[in-house]
Amino acid sequence: MKLNIAVPLVRIGDIEIAEFPFLLAPMEDVSDPPFRALCKKYGADLMYTEFISSEGLIRDAVKSRAKLDIFEYERPIGIQIFGSEIDSMRQAAAITEEAKPDIVDINYGCPVKKVACRGAGAGILQDIPKMVSMTKEIVDTCTLPVTVKTRLGWDEQSKHIVDVAERLQDVGIKAISIHGRTRAQMYKGQADWSLIAAVKNNPRMHIPVFGNGDIDSPQKAMEYRSRYGVDGIMIGRASIGTPWVFREMKHYMATGEILPPPGMIERVDVAREHFEKSIEWKGDRLGVVEMRRHYANYFKGLRDFKQHRLELVTMDEVEAIRTKLTELESLPFELA
């Protein structure tokens, strides 16, 4: 007789997520509302916004304020902020709460020079006491759960993530997502999940630990879940142009079966939905221009698609793009 044993859901504070959640990583110029809507549709359990500058929020910058836009169908949703000054981050956290997300997330992982070399993002990994103090200020400011996304350390000589995670937990964060590289690595080399596992296996840790880095297939997601014992997986670059990756990974975990790749009609439907939501949220001009970076990803690997992609990224009129997308539905689906 088979017993039905209830498996506890992963919780962030009082928020129930899933038995083994798949998270959409915060990605600049990618994780905006139109893209998040698609990832949610395909099964993302928890999503984060693009990171938002604390200074931009305080100055009431239009671009920063726009990134606070969230929608009910996205929940649970976290808004991520970054900055180098403790007082600015505290103020930004209070502004963020006013947007009524489910979670406030702190970016301690962005490696790009213009952020990290100013002491924000992964830059704060050079000053762990400040990192802990800043986190405490934000936790004390917020009534919502606070989470952190970070890296293993600044470089090979400073991979202190086991101690850092424990200290951040001690000042009140409710979950931590760890990218398995140092800032010095940027996105190069292989992500080291052994230290992510060391954080999870630390007997003092009791908050969820999510792993991030290099998960680009259902098989790898299953393998890393088993090997490293994390509470969930955060997906970043593997979702760009393939929001259905969440569906594929969940299906494989549940059945052991690999789903076939989406056909041409589904790819066009996804591109069309992304396009329509982009112009709705950003306006026609910006929606058209910013959508151009996505077409190559949605139709990646298709035989003889170069000319069609060129047309999509050079068209300026909304109706012309709509017509072109409809035309693509009749093309044969052939992977190169």
Buried (B, 14 or more C-beta within 10 A) or exposed (E): EEEEEEEEEBBBBEBEBBBBBBBBBBBBEBBBBBBBBBBBBBBBBBBBBBBBBBBBBBEEBEEBBBBBEBEEEBBBBBBBBBBBBBEBBBBBBBBBBEBEBBBBBBBBBBBEEEBBEEBBBBBBBBBBEBBBEBBBBBBEBBEBBBBBBBBBBBEEEBBBBBEBBBBBBEBBBBBBBBBBBBBBBEEEEEBBBEBBBBBBEBEEBEBBBBBBBBBBBBEBBBEBBEEBEBBBBBBBBBBBBBBBBBBBBBBBBEEEEEBEEBEBEBBBBBBBBBBBBBBEBBEEEEBBEBBBEBBBBBBBEBEEBEEBBEBBBEBEEBEBBBEBBEEBBEBEEEEE
